[in-house]
Amino acid sequence: MRPDYRILFSLILKERLEILKPSEVEELKKWVAECSHHRELYERLSRKDWASALARYDEIDVEKGLMKYHRRYVRRKVGYLWIAAAVAVLFIGLTVLFLPVRKDYPEVVRAITPGMSRAELVLSDGSVWNLETAVKEKRVMAGHAEAYNSGTRLSYKQLSDVSVCPAGKAVYNELRVPTGGEYQLTLSDGTKVWLNSQSRLRYPVVFTDSIRSVELTGEAYFEVAHDKHCPFHVQLRDHIRVEVLGTSFNVRNYPDEEIAETVLEEGCVRIIKDMRMAQLTPGMKAVYGKRAGDLSTEKVNTELYTSWRNGQFVFQNERLETILHKLSRWYEIHVFFQHESAKDLIFSGNIRKYDTIEKLLEAIGTAGGVRFGVKGNTITVFAEDK
């Protein structure tokens, strides 16, 4: 029977904090005396600088905010930092943050590769342009615009001297991003769009109306080119509209999710659903509940909702089911929960978007509460106490 290293980690940390109970003192002594491997591991961990480790934990505490966390960890390209939050014991969560993952831990998962830049462009005549195979190809489109594909970004350039909002009938294209994909788009007005996995954006090749309007299914981050004479609208499913003048924001509205949300980083937007309206200022989120039909707003840390655009997935006190569901779009994984109780385990942390999912699963498993079985791209989640 392989030893439970989490027990030793938590007991050593509690010993250093001088909060061990008498029964735990005996348990630790017995554990260390079992074999030379335990004794060697105990000595190594006992020499660890837990004071600095705890200081690092404070730096990414929720109360200090993810902006400080982003500056210190994400921009410096530090690796995986996972904390087990509500249901995993604090001490076990700290060991996940500050102890290296050993090769002899109970669960070692075969690498599941991340997604990549890939998409297809549907032209106005119904033909499809595979952007993976059309790298660096220029193509003149209808509507007085030229489209250029670099392999990661599709950019439109208006060819004529016609104003941004001329009179006439718009010609539409649609950019489709599959599971395990992402793509960047620059519209003819200069607006930049980052499309996430399983997302589609329908848009005019050249805007020909007094309103610049696009249609989104899925998730996208927008940096809208300012034009006070021609406002920008994002049309969503369920008859939801996001009205913009010039701003940076994230919109998420997948058909299989129960809410639609808009998070504002800069500028000002209005969310309109039927006769209801919510106006956002930077740092706010609007949420529309599809079942209840309610529209609400709240102050949030925008890093949690926009980090995917910058190559990170950041989670704060989220259910394991939600975390794996979000990651499934990028890693093309299928997730099954063998035990329902595992869905409600709460975790916080980050993972670099272009790394494999292996270390994330190992860290969560080491934190306690769950273990994973992996076969191909299917992940089965087991509650540890079952």
N, C-alpha and C positions, 0 to 999 in steps of 0.2 A: 504493500500500500504506500503510495507516494505521500510525503509529508505535506501538510497544509501550511505553506509559507506565510500566508496572510495572518495566521495566528501569531507566529513569531514576530512578524513586523509590528503588529499592533501592540503586543506585550512589551517589546523593546522600547517603542516610542512612549508608552505609558510609564515604563520604568524611568526613562530619562526625564519625564515630566513629574515624576514622584507622585503618581496617582494610582499605583498598583495596589490592588486589594491583597490581603494575606493569601487568599486562595489562588490568586493569579501569580503571586511570587512563587508558590510551590509548583504551579503549572509550568512556569518559565524554567525553573530549575530542572524539573523532570524532562522537559522538552530538550534542553541543552545537553543533558546527560545521556540522551538516547544514543547518540552516535557522534563521531568526530566531525562529520559534515555539519551537523547542527551547531556544534561548538565553534567551528571555524566561521560559520555564517554569523553567529551571535557576536563573536569578537569583532568581525568586520563592521557589522551594523552598529555596534556599540561605540565604535570610533567615529561614526558619522557626525558631521556638524549639524545637529538637528535645529540649533538656534537659527542658523542662516536659512535652513529649510522652512522653518515656521515663518521667518520674515518674508520669504518669497511667497508663501501662501497668503500672507496678509496683503501683499501687493496685488493679488488678483482676487481679493475678496470682493464679493458682490457690492458691498457698500462703497468701495473705492471706484467702482465702475470699470467697464471694459475698455474705455478709452485709454486709461493708464496701462491696462493689460495689453492693448493693441500696440502701443508705442514700445513697450519693453520687450514683448515676446514675438509678435507677428512680424514687425518690421526687421527684427534682428534674426529672423529665420530660425528661432529656436524650435526644437522638435515637438513631440507630442506631450501635452500637459493635461492629464485627465484627473478630475476630482470626482470621487463618489460623493454625491450631495445628500439628499434627504434620507433615503433608506439605507444606504451604505454607511457604516459607522465612520465618524470623522477620522479616526486614526488610520483606518484602512484606506480611506481616500488619500490621506497624506502620503502613505507609502507608495501609492500609484504615481503621485507627483514626483517623488524624490528618490525612488529606488530604481535601478536599472532592471529591465525585464530579462529574466534568466531563460536560457534555452530549455531548462528542464521544468518549466512551469507546466501545470496540468494540460492547458490547451495551447497547442501550436497550430495555427491556421494557415492553410495554403493561400498564397498570395492571390488576391482578387484585384485586378488592375483597374485604375480609374478611367474616367472618360477622356475625351479629346475633342478638339475643334472639328466638328463635322455638321453638315446641314445640307439641305437641298432647297433650291429656289424654284418656285412655281411661277412661270411667266403668265402674262395676260392671255396668251393663246392656249394655255393648259399644258404646254410642254414643261418638262422638268430638267433643271440644270443641277447636276451633282457637283457640289462645291468641293468635295474631296478630290475629284479627278480633274477639276477645272482650275487648278492653281495657276495664278498669274495670267489668267486669260482675260482679255478685255472684250466687252461685248456691248454694242450699241443697242439700247432698249427703245421701245416706243415711248412717246411722251417727251421727247426732246431731252433725254438723259442717257448717260453712259454708266454702265456698272463695271466695277473692277473687283476681282476676287483675289485675295492674297493667300488664301488657305486658312486664315483665321478670321478675316474680316471682309465683309462685302460693303463696298462704298459706291454711292451714287453721286454723279456730278451732272448738274444741269447744263446742257449744251447751248441753249438759246439765251437771249437776253430778256426773256419774259420774266416778269416779276414772280415772286414766290406764290402769290395768290392770283393767278390770271383766271379769267373766265373760261370755262370749257369743261369738257368731260374728262375726269381723271382716269388714268390707266393704272391698274393695280398689279402688284406682285405680292407673293407670299413667301416668307422665309420659314422653313420648318426645321426644327432641331429635334433629333430623335433621342431616345433613352441613351444615356452615356455620352451625350454631346453637349456642346456649347458653341456660340458663335457671336461675333460682334457685327454690328450693322451701322453704317453711317447713311442717313437719309439725305435726300437732295438739298434739304434746307440746312444741313449741318448738324442736326440732332443725332446724338450717338445712343445706341441701344445695345445692351448686353443681354442676350437671350439664354436662359437656363435650359436644362434638359427637359424634354417632353413639352416644348413650347412652340407656339406659332404666332407670327406677326404678319398681318395683312396691311398694306400701306400703298399710297399712291407713288408711282415713280417720280412724278412731279406734282406738288400740291396745287390744285386748281380751284380752290374754294376759299372763302373768307375764314375758314377754320381748318387747321391742319389736323386731320383725324386719322387714327390708326386703330386696328382691332387686335387685341391680344388674348391669347389663350395660354395659360401657364404662368411663367414668371419671367420678368425682365426688369432691368435697371435702366433708367433713362437719364440722359443729360440733354435737356431740351435747349435748342438754340433759341435765344430770345428774339421775339418779334411782337411788339406791342399791337401791331395792326392785324395780327393773324394768330390767335390763341391756339394752343395745342391740346387736343383731346385724346384720351386713351379709352376706347370702348371695350368693356369687358362683358363676359357672359352674365346672365341674370339681369340684364339691362342696367348695369352699373357703368357710370362714366366718371373719369378723372379729368378735371379741367385744369389746364396749366398755362402760365404765361412764359415762364423761363425758370427752370429749376432742376434739381437732382432728386430722384425718388425711386423707390422699388415697389413694384406691383406684383402680387402673387394671387392667382385665381385659377387653380387646377380644378377640372371637373369632378375629380374624385375626393376633393377635400370640402369640409363643411363650412369653411369660412373663406372670404376674400379679404385681403389686407393690402393697404398702401402705407408705406413708411417714407417719411419726408426727411431728407438730409439738408437741402438748401432750397430757399425760395418759398413759394406758397402754392398750395393746390386745394381744390374743392372736390369732394367725393359726393356724387349725386346718385341717389337711388329712388326712383319714382318721385315722391314729393318731399323726400328727406334729403338734407344736405349737411355735410360736415366739412369744416374748413381747417386745414392743418397748417401749423407753423413748424419750423425745423425741430426735429427730435420727437415728433408725434407720430402715432400710428392710428389709422382708421380701420376698423374691423366690421365687416358685414356678415352676420350669421345667416346662412342660407335657410336653415330650418325655421328659426324664430322670426326671421325677417327684420332683425334689429341692426341698427347702425350706431357704433360707439367709437369713442376716441380715447387715447391714453398716451402718457409720456413714456417713451421707451429709450433704450440704448440702441441706436440705429445699427451699430456694428453687428448685432445679432442677426440682422435681416439683410445686410448688404455685403458681408464679408466674402460671400461666395464669388463675387465679382473680382475680388483681389486675391483669389487663390486660397482661401481658408473657409472652413466650415466652423462656425462658433455656436456653441449651445450653452444655455444657462438654465439650470433647473428644469430640464425637459424630460418627459417620459421616454423610456427606451423605445417604445413603439414608434413615437414621433420621430426620434432621431434616426432610426433605421429606415423608416419610411422615406424621409427626406434624402438619405444617402442612397437609397435604392435607385433613384432616378439617375444618379451620376455613375454608380458602380455597376449598373445593370444586374443587380442582385434580386433574388426572390427571398423574402423573409417569412418564416413560419414560426409561430410561438407554440411550443408543445404544452406549455403551462401558461394560463391566462395571467397569473400573478406577476410574471416577469414583465409584462407590458407596462406596469405602473411603477417600475423602478425608476428613480430620478438620478440623472447625471448632468454634470457640467464640464465643459472643456472645449478644446479645439483640435482640429486635424487639418494638416495641409492637404489641399484639394487634389494635388497631383501625385500623392503617395498611395501605396496600397492600403487596403483597409485592415491588414493583418494586425498592426500594432494597436490600433484602436480596439479591436475585439479582444486582444490579449489584455489590454489595460482594464477594460470593463470587466472581463472575467476575473482578473486578479483583485479588483475592488470588491468583489463578492456579490452574491445574489443570483448570478446567472453563469451558465457555461454555454458554449456554442459548438454546434456540429456543422461542418462545411462539406458539401459535396457539389463540385462544379461551382456554379454561381448561386446555389441555394444555401441559405443559412437557416439552420434550425436553432431556436433559442429555448433552453431548458432552465427552469427555476432550480437553483442549486440545492434547495432542501427537499426536492422531490425524489 
